[in-house]
Amino acid sequence: MDLFDKAVAAADPRVVLPAFLPADTRRQATVIGAGKAAASMAAALEQHWQGPLKGVVVTRYGHATHCEKIRVVEASHPVPDDMGEQVAREMLGLAEGLGEDDLVICLVSGGGSSLLSLPADGISLADKQSINRALLKSGAAISEINCVRKHLSAVKGGRLLAACAPAEVMTFAISDVPGDQETVIASGPTVADPTTSSEALAILEKYRIPIATNVRDWLHSPDSETLKPGAPQLQRSSYHMIATPHAALQAAAQFAISLGIQPLVLGDEIEGESRDVALVQGAIARSIKKYQQPIAAPCVIISGGETTVTVKGNGRGGRNAEFLLSFANSLRGASGIFGLAADTDGIDGSENNAGALYTPDTWARAEAAGLDAPAMLENNDGYGFFNALDDLLITGPTLTNVNDFRAILVLPD
């Protein structure tokens, strides 16, 4: 739990934002933004910006924080709703009529893709909701999902930046994606997009996502293309990455060292099926126990990234609960191995938990409670499994988001 807290604290907007602000903060600025950390970023900006501020940001229901000057709106995640569409229209309205002397500050973080949900011309919100739900269940990577989102949107893929021209635009971002790609975070509303409409169509076909004729026609239209590298609107924009998954993992690793426990950091770009990633990390933990390789116990295996779940059952649970259930199923009570898997935003998928905890007696307690771990894994019911054991990790919204955090503690016999 301390490792998780250290990782989250390393991405706290109140801590990380001030160092990235310009030397002169006395200018008037229009603020727009979207993401699970958007409200806390806005509050941090208000605290450190000396000039007049106005604007609006949108965050997930339950993730708002109080701001004096910037309006905070809550909308749905991970499937968009009407409120996300309305606030996107409001942001476009704020962008209208801006001149070269105006400054726009855009605050983006993970979750912005769903929260900023104004569909492109001819596309309905219902169309986007249907496609979004299907993609989330398909096992598609976040970069693939966001490629589709950008090409069905009136604001993503650089379109929000284009709407603000000729004003100066400063974007401050908290990354929640493997590789910290600016074009993927919140689907890149203020950056150029190298992906194409034909790629979006190919992704939909790859995962056999059904789409209506109007959606297909739009993606075949030149108008569906996003802002591309080299566009003139990019000349007056800057992008500042204020927090990353890597920095969060390093903060946890340094804390482990301070306790005399060596960290093995596997990186922040781990993708793939949650259950498969768990099998690999379980094998590493067993190798450490048996051979003291690739590192000697006591040690902690730390990793981040964004795994996926191809949903086939009707159970409850996000990718972190799925990871840990598969981990438990592979270890089956091996001694001296403990685990935590959680989303740093405090919400694992769409449930009320951040993730879950695993201990060496998890398997025995599950058997005593009559829980069939393999069957529950097949039903994608990680939430149900750990809820029955009272081992869900419930933190509430953390007001930041640097993606998943996993820590596996291996102790010597």
C-alpha positions in Angstrom: 0.0 0.0 0.0 2.9 2.4 0.8 4.4 1.7 -2.7 1.1 2.4 -4.3 0.7 5.7 -2.3 4.2 6.8 -3.3 3.4 6.1 -7.0 0.2 8.2 -6.8 1.9 11.0 -4.9 4.5 11.3 -7.7 1.7 12.3 -10.1 -0.2 14.7 -7.8 -0.9 17.9 -9.9 -0.3 20.1 -6.9 3.2 18.8 -6.7 4.2 18.5 -10.3 2.4 21.3 -12.2 4.1 24.4 -10.7 7.6 23.5 -12.1 6.2 23.5 -15.7 4.4 26.8 -15.6 6.0 29.7 -17.5 8.0 32.3 -15.6 5.4 34.9 -16.2 1.9 33.8 -15.0 0.3 37.3 -15.0 -1.3 36.9 -18.4 -5.1 36.3 -18.8 -5.8 32.8 -19.9 -8.7 30.7 -21.1 -8.6 27.2 -19.5 -10.0 24.1 -21.1 -9.3 20.5 -20.3 -10.5 16.9 -19.9 -9.5 13.8 -17.9 -9.7 12.2 -14.5 -7.1 14.6 -13.3 -8.5 17.7 -15.0 -10.2 19.2 -12.0 -7.2 18.7 -9.7 -5.0 20.2 -12.4 -7.3 23.2 -12.7 -7.2 23.7 -8.9 -3.4 23.5 -8.9 -3.3 26.0 -11.8 -5.5 28.4 -9.9 -3.3 28.2 -6.9 -0.1 29.2 -8.9 -1.4 31.4 -11.7 -1.3 35.1 -11.0 -3.3 36.5 -13.9 -7.1 36.2 -14.6 -8.4 32.8 -15.5 -11.7 31.6 -17.0 -12.9 28.4 -18.6 -14.2 24.9 -18.1 -12.8 21.4 -17.6 -14.5 18.1 -17.5 -13.7 15.1 -15.3 -15.3 11.8 -14.4 -18.3 11.6 -12.1 -16.9 11.7 -8.5 -13.5 13.2 -9.5 -14.4 16.9 -9.2 -12.5 19.2 -6.9 -13.4 22.8 -6.0 -12.2 25.6 -8.2 -12.8 29.3 -7.8 -12.5 30.6 -11.4 -12.6 27.5 -13.6 -15.9 25.7 -14.0 -15.7 22.0 -13.3 -18.2 19.7 -15.0 -18.5 15.9 -14.5 -19.4 13.4 -17.2 -19.3 9.7 -17.9 -16.3 7.4 -18.3 -15.5 5.0 -19.9 -18.6 5.3 -22.1 -19.4 8.9 -23.0 -22.7 10.6 -22.2 -24.7 13.8 -23.1 -22.8 15.9 -20.5 -19.5 15.2 -22.2 -21.0 16.3 -25.5 -22.3 19.5 -24.0 -19.1 20.5 -22.4 -17.1 19.9 -25.6 -19.5 22.3 -27.4 -18.9 24.8 -24.6 -15.1 24.5 -25.1 -15.5 25.1 -28.8 -17.6 28.2 -28.0 -14.8 29.5 -25.8 -12.4 29.0 -28.7 -14.4 31.1 -31.1 -13.1 34.6 -31.8 -9.7 34.2 -30.0 -6.9 36.3 -31.4 -3.1 36.1 -31.6 -2.8 37.9 -28.2 -4.9 35.3 -26.4 -3.6 32.4 -24.4 -5.3 29.0 -24.0 -4.2 26.6 -21.3 -5.3 23.0 -22.0 -5.2 20.4 -19.2 -5.4 16.8 -20.3 -5.1 13.5 -18.6 -6.3 9.9 -19.0 -10.0 9.5 -19.5 -10.3 12.6 -21.6 -11.2 10.6 -24.7 -14.5 9.5 -23.2 -15.1 12.7 -21.3 -14.7 15.0 -24.3 -17.3 13.4 -26.5 -18.6 15.7 -29.2 -19.2 13.5 -32.3 -18.2 14.5 -35.8 -20.8 15.7 -38.3 -23.2 13.0 -39.2 -22.2 10.8 -36.2 -24.6 10.5 -33.2 -23.6 10.1 -29.6 -25.4 6.7 -29.7 -23.1 5.7 -32.5 -20.0 6.6 -30.5 -21.4 4.9 -27.4 -22.0 1.6 -29.2 -18.6 1.5 -30.8 -16.9 2.5 -27.6 -18.6 -0.3 -25.6 -17.7 -2.8 -28.2 -14.0 -1.7 -28.4 -13.7 -1.8 -24.6 -14.8 -5.4 -24.6 -12.7 -6.5 -27.6 -9.3 -6.5 -26.1 -8.1 -3.7 -28.4 -5.1 -1.7 -27.2 -5.7 1.9 -25.9 -3.8 3.3 -28.9 -6.2 1.4 -31.3 -9.3 2.5 -29.4 -8.1 6.2 -29.4 -7.4 6.0 -33.1 -11.0 5.2 -33.7 -12.2 7.8 -31.2 -10.2 10.6 -32.9 -11.6 10.0 -36.3 -15.2 10.0 -35.0 -14.8 13.2 -33.0 -15.2 17.0 -33.6 -12.5 17.9 -31.0 -9.9 15.1 -30.8 -6.9 14.5 -33.0 -5.9 18.1 -32.9 -9.3 19.6 -33.8 -9.6 21.5 -30.5 -6.2 23.1 -31.2 -7.4 24.1 -34.7 -10.5 25.7 -33.2 -8.4 27.8 -30.9 -6.2 29.3 -33.7 -4.6 31.8 -33.9 -4.3 31.9 -30.1 -1.3 30.6 -28.3 -2.0 27.2 -26.7 -0.1 25.6 -23.8 -1.0 22.0 -23.1 -0.1 20.4 -19.7 -0.6 16.6 -19.7 -0.5 13.7 -17.3 0.3 10.5 -19.2 -1.7 7.3 -18.7 -0.6 5.5 -21.8 2.3 3.2 -22.6 5.1 5.2 -24.2 3.6 8.6 -23.1 2.5 9.3 -26.7 1.0 12.8 -26.9 -1.3 11.7 -29.7 -2.9 9.0 -27.5 -3.3 10.8 -24.2 -7.0 11.9 -24.2 -6.9 11.2 -27.9 -4.6 14.2 -28.5 -7.1 17.2 -28.8 -4.2 19.7 -29.1 -1.6 17.8 -31.1 -1.1 16.5 -34.6 -2.3 13.0 -35.3 -0.3 10.7 -37.6 -3.0 8.1 -37.8 -5.6 7.9 -40.6 -9.2 7.2 -41.1 -8.3 4.1 -43.1 -6.4 2.8 -40.0 -9.5 3.5 -37.9 -11.6 1.4 -40.3 -9.0 -1.3 -40.2 -9.1 -1.5 -36.4 -12.9 -1.7 -36.5 -12.7 -4.6 -39.0 -9.8 -6.3 -37.0 -12.0 -6.5 -33.9 -15.2 -7.2 -35.9 -16.9 -4.1 -34.5 -20.3 -3.5 -36.3 -20.7 0.1 -37.5 -23.7 1.8 -39.1 -23.6 3.0 -42.7 -23.3 6.7 -41.7 -20.1 5.9 -39.6 -18.6 4.0 -42.5 -19.4 6.8 -45.0 -17.8 9.3 -42.6 -14.6 7.4 -42.3 -14.4 7.1 -46.0 -14.7 10.9 -46.3 -11.7 13.2 -46.5 -13.4 15.4 -43.8 -12.8 12.7 -41.2 -9.1 13.2 -41.3 -7.5 14.7 -38.2 -4.9 17.5 -37.9 -1.7 16.3 -39.4 2.0 17.0 -38.6 3.2 20.2 -40.2 -0.2 22.0 -39.9 0.2 25.8 -39.4 -2.0 25.7 -36.3 0.9 23.8 -34.5 3.3 26.8 -34.7 1.8 28.5 -31.7 1.4 25.5 -29.4 3.5 23.9 -26.8 3.1 20.6 -24.9 4.4 19.8 -21.4 4.3 16.3 -19.9 4.1 17.0 -16.1 3.7 13.4 -14.8 4.4 10.0 -16.3 3.9 6.3 -15.3 7.7 5.9 -15.3 8.2 8.6 -12.7 5.5 7.0 -10.5 7.2 3.6 -10.8 10.6 5.2 -9.9 9.1 6.9 -6.8 7.9 3.5 -5.6 11.2 1.8 -6.4 13.2 4.4 -4.5 10.9 3.9 -1.5 11.4 0.1 -1.6 15.2 0.7 -1.6 14.8 2.9 1.5 13.3 -0.1 3.2 16.1 -2.4 2.2 14.1 -4.2 -0.5 15.5 -4.3 -4.0 13.1 -3.4 -6.8 12.9 -5.1 -10.1 11.2 -2.5 -12.4 9.8 -4.2 -15.4 8.7 -0.9 -17.0 5.7 1.2 -17.6 4.8 0.0 -21.1 3.4 -3.5 -20.4 0.4 -4.4 -22.5 -1.4 -7.6 -23.4 -4.2 -9.6 -21.8 -4.2 -9.1 -18.1 -4.4 -12.8 -17.3 -1.4 -13.5 -19.6 0.7 -10.7 -18.1 -0.1 -12.2 -14.6 1.2 -15.6 -15.7 4.5 -14.1 -16.7 4.9 -12.1 -13.5 3.9 -15.1 -11.5 6.6 -17.2 -13.2 9.2 -14.5 -12.4 8.1 -14.5 -8.7 8.5 -18.3 -8.6 11.9 -18.1 -10.2 13.1 -15.7 -7.6 11.8 -18.0 -4.8 13.4 -21.1 -6.3 16.6 -19.8 -7.9 17.1 -16.3 -6.6 17.0 -15.1 -10.2 16.8 -12.7 -11.9 17.1 -11.0 -8.5 17.4 -12.2 -4.9 14.7 -12.0 -2.3 13.6 -9.9 -0.5 12.6 -7.9 -3.5 9.6 -6.3 -5.2 8.6 -6.6 -8.8 7.2 -3.3 -10.0 5.4 -2.7 -13.3 3.0 -0.4 -15.0 1.3 0.0 -18.4 -2.2 -0.8 -19.6 -3.3 -4.3 -20.0 -6.5 -5.4 -21.6 -9.4 -7.8 -20.9 -11.2 -9.5 -23.7 -14.6 -9.9 -22.0 -16.3 -13.2 -22.6 -18.1 -13.7 -19.2 -20.6 -11.6 -17.4 -18.7 -11.1 -14.1 -17.6 -7.8 -12.6 -14.1 -6.4 -12.5 -11.5 -4.3 -14.3 -8.1 -5.3 -15.7 -6.3 -5.1 -12.3 -8.7 -7.5 -10.6 -8.4 -9.8 -13.6 -4.6 -9.7 -13.4 -4.6 -10.5 -9.7 -7.1 -13.3 -10.0 -5.0 -14.9 -12.8 -2.0 -14.4 -10.5 -3.7 -16.1 -7.6 -4.8 -19.0 -9.9 -1.2 -19.5 -11.1 0.5 -19.4 -7.6 -2.1 -21.3 -5.7 -0.8 -20.3 -2.3 3.0 -20.2 -2.9 4.7 -19.0 0.3 6.2 -15.6 0.7 4.7 -14.0 -2.3 2.3 -11.0 -2.0 0.8 -8.8 -4.7 -1.1 -5.6 -5.4 -2.6 -4.5 -8.7 -4.4 -1.2 -8.9 -5.3 1.7 -11.2 -3.6 4.9 -10.0 -6.8 6.9 -10.6 -8.5 4.8 -7.9 -11.0 3.2 -10.3 -10.4 -0.3 -11.8 -12.4 -0.1 -15.0 -15.9 1.0 -14.0 -16.1 -0.5 -10.5 -15.7 1.3 -7.1 -12.3 -0.3 -6.3 -8.8 0.7 -7.4 -7.7 -2.9 -7.6 -7.1 -5.8 -5.2 -4.6 -7.4 -2.8 -3.1 -10.9 -2.9 -1.5 -12.8 0.0 -0.1 -16.3 0.4 -3.3 -17.4 2.1 -5.6 -16.0 -0.6 -6.0 -19.5 -2.2 -6.7 -21.3 1.0 -9.2 -18.7 2.1 -10.9 -18.8 -1.3 -11.3 -22.6 -1.1 -12.7 -22.3 2.4 -15.2 -19.8 1.1 -16.2 -22.1 -1.7 -14.8 -19.8 -4.4 -13.9 -21.5 -7.7 -11.0 -19.2 -8.9 -10.6 -20.8 -12.4 -14.3 -20.6 -13.1 -14.5 -17.0 -11.8 -11.5 -16.1 -14.0 -13.3 -17.5 -17.1 -16.3 -15.4 -16.1 -14.2 -12.2 -15.8 -15.3 -11.9 -12.2 -12.1 -10.7 -10.4 -14.2 -8.2 -8.5 -16.5 -10.9 -7.2 -13.6 -13.1 -6.1 -11.7 -10.4 -4.1 -14.9 -8.8 -2.8 -15.8 -12.2 -1.2 -12.4 -12.3 0.5 -12.6 -8.6 1.6 -9.4 -8.0 -0.4 -10.6 -5.3 -2.7 -8.4 -2.2 -2.6 -10.8 0.8 -2.3 -9.2 4.2 -2.2 -11.8 6.5 -3.9 -10.7 8.8 -6.7 -7.1 9.9 -6.4 -7.6 12.9 -8.7 -4.6 11.9 -10.9 -4.0 9.1 -13.4 -0.7 7.5 -14.5 -2.3 4.1 -15.3 -1.8 0.7 -13.7 0.5 0.0 -10.8 1.5 -3.5 -9.9 3.8 -4.6 -7.0 4.7 -8.2 -6.2 6.7 -8.7 -3.0 8.8 -11.8 -2.8 10.2 -12.7 0.7 12.9 -15.4 1.3 11.9 -18.6 3.1 
